[in-house]
Amino acid sequence: MQPIQMVDLKRQYHHIKKEVDDAVMQVLESTVFIGGKQVQDFSTNLASYLGAQHVIPCANGTDALQIALMALELQPGDEVITPSFTYFATAEVVALLRLKAVFADVTPGTFCIDPASLEKCITPRTKAIIPVHLYGQSSPMARILEIAGRHGIPVIEDNAQAIGAEYRFPDGSVKKTGTMGLIGTTSFFPSKNLGCYGDGGAIFTDNAALADRLKMIANHGQKVRYYHELVGCNSRLDALQAAILNIKLKKLDEYNASRRRAAEFYNKAFAGISQITTPVVAAENNHVYHQYTLKLEGVDRDGLRQYLEEKGIPSMLYYPVPVHRQKMFDTVDLGEVDLPVTDWLTERVISLPMHSELDEEQLHFITKHVSDFVHR
Ligand SMILES: *Cc1c(COP(=O)(O)O)cnc(C)c1O
């Protein structure tokens, strides 16, 4: 059996090695390392894949969120609502820009922001909402957009974990995650569903004026070289990463389908085990399983992780500490924060290996050892 990893980048690379190596060599020979055709092509290709009007590539998913917030021209102290049950970066950029993070709770089934909790967080100072499509499925966008629209608040979708996922609106129309709010952001960190071989990110929008502004902010606030209209930052996707992403984008649907098959194998294997709750997929979602995350009840989670590690099976806790309990927020006045579902989930979740290269032998091995531990 092949060794089991949380994400098997090596095996995936070997399947596309020739194409990737050729593309990388071409960039090296061209010596166009910044900008150029590969980056331009990737923006166009990703826009057409997503059905978005504009894609602005940038250096990473955290920058993408930061640039999106910068484009909204907020004032220090303006409030931005995010879930606390997410990767730290979602709220980090809010704090970095001296905005006030306001944390909403999530739904225990889907791990995504709970619209009822979100609505309770809204005040006259709320200036943005950032739902996170956690673990690979869409947040309940119809309700989020309805609430946001009623209050005139822009929505930025953090789509770092769900690229390729789809959401069906009540009227039957289907949209890719990241294309439903005013702005969408993503990350091409190597372990993401569409990962490059270094750092990368992108921002999406259908609004042409906003796209110009986002582009300008990502490029030192300049439209014309050496003429700086505003304070921006330096955030670029480089040509080598774009060349690799152009190849991997063509495989994204296939990779996401493999992840879905692995998830179905896991679901079936754990179906009869009362101590384990498998991921809940909302009926309107096409899940792309960035993570496969179980909820445990009455199972010694640390014991299970130790037991699996001894068998050569990695597992992870995403995330061991929710954002609102991170030390850096000790000195920030968050007001009254009560997130019972977030705290409850943090104690119970465990993520198993999930990637495009998992085979049946590995899946059988993993599920057998999880079951053995739970039943012993
Ligand atoms: C990975 C991730 C980010 C940040 O992406 P980087 O490219 O690592 O900066 C932001 N939000 C979420 C939800 C993520 O999973």
The ligand as an ORCA input file, in Angstrom:
! r2SCAN-3c Opt
* xyz 0 1
  C      -6.148     28.749      3.035
  C      -7.165     29.708      3.492
  C      -6.952     31.099      3.455
  C      -5.641     31.731      3.162
  O      -4.980     31.356      2.015
  P      -3.401     31.554      1.869
  O      -3.160     31.360      0.415
  O      -2.739     30.526      2.714
  O      -3.067     32.934      2.311
  C      -8.015     31.927      3.792
  N      -9.192     31.436      4.183
  C      -9.423     30.107      4.265
  C     -10.769     29.639      4.688
  C      -8.420     29.197      3.928
  O      -8.658     27.891      4.039
*
